[in-house]
């Protein structure tokens, strides 16, 4: 029998797992890369969708992931291909591939993501919770990039953190745990 977690159930599971893993799991995350330092590559930014920020754009790609979340806007300064809002499954084997994830399901996709039309998603940021959500895209150098959406425990701001993806068929089985 299949059951779906409600938003409250998902938050409860996230808190329990976070408590089990402790804050030490956060320390193994690789530092965010500053893409703006590489002129040929796109620089993607995320922020909470304030009224002022929304008024800067005529239209958005829009996706409601969870009803109890916050609206966030992701922008790019250069077009990128194959933009996706995705589920990531943390690699819980911290002895190997520290700070890595398996790629889960794609929840929303855009063929070409451009500066003129940002992506607005209603979701919530995570800090050490399971499962995790974020974005992926193919950059100008034809490299697939993966970024986790994370809310800072220090200042409450939301940010994108580049992560490593492990290709592993067992990830499909792990994904079923979080559906």
N, C-alpha and C positions, 0 to 999 in steps of 0.2 A: 504494500500500500504506500503510495507516494504522499508525502506531506510537504507543504510549503511553509517556510518560516515567515511569520509576519514581521513587520518592522521592529516591533518591540522584542520579539523572539530573537531576531537577528542581532539586535543590540545586546541582549542578554548573553547570547552565545559569544559575541565578540568580547564582552567584558570578562567573562569567565576564562576564555582562552588567553586574553591579554594578561590576566592575573596569574595564570599558570605559567606563561612564558616570561613574565616580568619585563621590566624595562630593559633588560640586557639584550633582548631581541632587537631593540631599536638601535643599539650601538653598532650593529653589524651592517646597517644599511650603508651603501656606498654614498659618498657625498654627491650632491647635485652638480652637474656639469654646467658651466656657463656657456651656452651655445652662442651667445651674442659675440663672443671672442673670435668665433670662426665665421668670417664674413660670408662665405658661400652657403652656410647652413642656416636654416630657419630658427628663429627664436620664438618659442611658444611660452605664453604667460597664462596664469590662472588667477582669478580673483573672485570674491563674492560679487554677485550681480546687484550692485547698488543702482538706484534710479539714475544717478549721474552717468554711470558706466553704460547702462542700457540705452540712454538717449544718444550716445555717440554713434550708434549703428542703426541702419534702416531695417535690417532683418537679421535673423539668426537661424542656424540649424538648432532645433530644440528637441530635447529628450527628457522626459520625466522618468527617472530611475526609481526613486522612492518618494512617496507622498510626504513623508515626515522630514525630508531633508531640506537643504538650502540650495537656492539657485546660485550657480557658479558659471562664470564665463571664461572660456578658453579662447585666446587670440593667437594669431601668428603674424609675423612681419613679412613672411614670404610664403608663397603657395607650397603645400606639401601634398603628397599623394597617399591614397589608402589610409586616411585618418579613421581611427576606430576608438570607440569607448568600450573598454574590455574589462573582464574579470581576471584578476591574477590570483594564483594559488601559491601561497608561501611555501618554500622548501623548508620543511621542519627539521631536516637533517643538517643541523648547524655545523657539524664536523666537516661536511663537504659543501662546496659551493656556497659559502657564507653570503647572506644577503641576496640570494637568488630566488627566482619565482618560476613557476610553470605558467604557461599561457592558458587561460580558461576561455570561456565563450565570449564572442563579440556581441555586444548589446545594441550598438548603433554604429553605422559606418557612413562615411562621406568619401566619394571618389577623389575629388580635389578640394582641399580645405584652403581657403584664401583669406587674406587680410580683410576683405570687404564684408565677409559674412561669418562672424564668430560662431562658436559652438556653445550653446547654453544648456547646462544639464542641472536637473534638480536631483541632488544626491547629498551625501554627507561625507566629510573628511574623516580619515582614520588616523589613529596613532597607535600602531601596534596591534590592531584588531584583525581578525580573520573573518571572512575573506576580504581581499583588497580590490580596489577598482582604480582604473587609470586610463591612459590613452596609449595608442601606438600609431606610428605613421612612417612613411618612407620619405626620407629627406632628399635634398637635391643631389647628394652624393650617392643616391640609390642604396642607402643603408636603412634598415628597419630599426627604429628607435622605440623604446618602451619607457613610459613614465608613470609612476605611481602618484595618485592624488593623496596628499598628506596634509593634515592640519597640525600646525605647530603647537606643542604644549606650552611653549614659552609665551608667544604673543597672540595665539589664536588665528594667525593668518594661514591661508591655504597656499600650498606650493606644489610644484611638480618635481619629483625626484627620479632621476634616471636609474633604471634597474637592469639587472641581468636576467635573461630568460634561459631556462634549461629546456632543451628539447628532450622530452621523455614521454613515451606512450603511457606510462603509469599516471600521468597527469590527468588523463581522462577519467580514470577511476577516482582520483582525489577530488575532481570537480563535482562528481556526483554527491559527495558528502555535503557540499555547500549549496545545493539547489533546493 
